[in-house]
Amino acid sequence: MRTHRLRTTALATATAGLALALTACGGSDTAGGPTGNPAATKSADKPVPTGTVTPSGEGASTAGSAGKGTGTGTANATPAKAGSGGKNTGGTTGDSYAYTHPCSARDLTVKVTSPTGTPATVRVITVTNNGATSCGLDYFPTVGFSAKGGALGLQATAPGGLGGAPAYPVHPGATAYAAVDLNPSGGTGPVADEINVLADKEHMPNADGVSLRLTKPGSVANPKVGLYRTTTHDAMNAF
């Protein structure tokens, strides 16, 4: 059974400089990537049916040579099986292994999508494990925003009091989903054309962040990001 770990310090102390660091990943949606991860690629978010990921090569940012797959989520919101595609086996593919082995950016494919049937301000980040073993992520990704290649200095607020050791297990081929609301209150803010994602701030350097172009730029005001979940539907309820 999966257990949640509580961090001893609040996540509200996340550094404002992270958005700047992630912006250094690049401003184009066709090539490049973070300085420490030259094999990363970037592309735009695409409308997709709720609960699915975009086709291979669309809306993806593959970090590292191993990040080639796309993967799909599964309709299983049971906490003990979150991120596992309904599997909870032992060895190197089970949850217990994931809790002690943080994910490596080189084994992940990161995408940003615009699911159909969701508010216009919402995007969904998907993180797929292309490795041969299970790995663990923090409870949520770290998300910043850019416009015309420059950081907006805004970072999405995440649920507080969570973090520490890898807490969200992702089995080989499985996908984790996290929803991002750019403007939950409908306020006035700068327009972002890129979203900057670090899949796991607790265990990855800022250089592993990726910048993904937004096909539909959106106004950003008091943005928030939710917890990783096994489906888009569940992610929408995990802010």
N, C-alpha and C positions, 0 to 999 in steps of 0.2 A: 504493500500500500504506500502511495506517495505521500510524503509529508512536506509541508511548506516550512521554509526557514525564514526567520525574522532577522533582519539586519539590525545592528545595534545603533545605527545612526540613520536619520531620515534621509530619504532620497532627494529632499528639497534642496540639498547642498550641492547638487550637480553643477559643475562649472559652466559658466556662461560661455567660456572659450571653446567648448566642444563644438558648437555650431560652426565656429570659424575653422576648426580643424577639419571637420567633415567637408566643408566647402572646398577645401584644397583638393578633394578627390577629382574635381574637374567640372567644367561647365557644358560639355557637349554630351549628346545622347548616343554618340556613335563609336567612340573609342576612348582610350585612356583608362584612368582608374586611380586609386589611391597610390601615393608614392611608394608605400611599402608593399604594394600588391599590384605590380604592373600588368598582370594578366586580367585584371578586372575589366568588365565592359559595362556600359550603361545604356538603357533605353527607356522608352516612355511607358506610362501606365496606359492600359487598354481596358475598355469595358468588357466584363466577363460575367457569365451567369453566377449568381450567388452560390458560394460553396465550392467554386472551382478556381484553378489557377490558369493563367494565360498559356497559350501554346508555346512550345519551345522557341526561344529566340525573341519573344515579344515580352516587353516589360520586365526583362531580367537584367540583373547585374551579377555576373558570375565571378566570384572572387577566388582566384587560383586555378591551376590547370585541372584540378579534379572536379570543378563545378560545372558539369555538363548537363545533368539531368534536370527535370522539371518537377516531378513528383505530384501527388495529389493529397488533399486532406481527407479525413474520414469523419463520418457523422458519429462521433463518440465523445461525449463531454464528461465521462466519468473521470474524476481527478486522478485516480491511480493509473489511468491509461492515457492521460493527456499527452498528445504528441507522438504516441506510439502506434497509431493506426490500429488500435485494438489489440496490440500484442504486448505481452509483459513477460518475455522469456528471460532466461538467465544468460550467463556468459558475457560476451562483449556486445550483445544486441539487446540487453534488457535495461530496465529502468535503473537498477542499482549501479550498473556500469556508467550510465549517463550522469548520475548524480556526482560521480567522482572524476569525470572526464569532460571538461568544458569543450564546446564545439570549436573547431578551427575554421577561420574564415576561408581557407583554401578548399574546404569541403562543403561550402554552403553556396546556394543560389538564392539571391535576394531579388524580389520583385515588388512592384507597387501596381495595384490594380484599382479600377473603378467599378466595383460590382454593380450590376443592374438592380434596381429596386432599393438602393440605399440613398441617403441624402446627398445632395450635390457637393457638400463640404467634406464628405467622408472618402478616404482612401483606405485600402487594405494592403498591408505589407505581408508578404509570404516569405518564409525562410525554409528552404528545403535542404535536408541532409543528404548529400551525394556520397558520403563516405560508407565504408563497409562495416562500421561499428556505430553503436549508439553514442550520442553526445548530449551534453546538457547546456541549456541557455539560461540566462537570467529570466526573471518573470516577464520582462517586456523589452522591446528595443528602445534605443535612444534616438530621438528624431528631431532634426533641425530643418531649416528652410532657407532657400536662396532665391535671388532674383537677378537675372542677367549676370550670373557668375559671382555675385557678392552675397555674403551672409546677411540675413535679415536680423540676426541677433535674437531670434526667437526659438525657444525649445519647447516641445510638447510636454505638458505636465503628465506625469504618470501617477498611478495609485501609490500612496506613501507607505513606508514601513516594511517594504518587501525587498529582498536582495540577499546577497551573500553567496553561499555555495550554489553550484548549478541547481536550479529548481524545476526547470521544465525539460523533461526528457524528449529527445527526438530520435526515433529509431531510423535505421538506414532506409532511405527512400521516402520517409515521412515528411510532412510539411507542417510548420507552425504558422498560425495566422494572428496578426495583431492589427486592430483597427485604429486609424488616426482621423480625428476630426479637426480640420484646419480652423474652423470658425464655429464652434458649437453655439455661441450666443448671437450670431449674426451681426457682430460688431464691425466697426470700421478698422481696417488694417492694411498693411502693404500686400501687394499681390506677389505670390511665390510662383516660380516656374520650375523649381526643382525641390525635391525632398531629399534630405541627407539622412542616411540610416546607418547606425552602428548596431548590429544584431545583438551584441551583448557587451555593454560597457564594463561590467564587472570583471570580464576575463579577456577582453580584446583591447589592443591599443587603438587610439583614434585613427591610425593609418589604415586600419581594416574597414573603416567606414566607406560607404559608396554613395554617390549622388545619382539620383534617378530623375529624369525629366518628366514633368507633369504635362500630359497632352492637353489637359484643361487647367490652365493656371487658376489659382484661387486666392481670394483674400484670406489672410492669416491674422487671427485675433484670439488670444487666449487658447491656443491649440492644446489638445490633450491626446494621449495615446493609451490604449488599453493593454490588458494582459494577453500573453500568447494563449491561443486556444486551438482546438483541432479542426474547426470549421469557420468559415466566414460568419455564419449566423451566430455562433457562440462568441466570436470575437467582438461582434457588434454590441454584445451585452456585458463586456468585460472592462469597461472604462472605470 
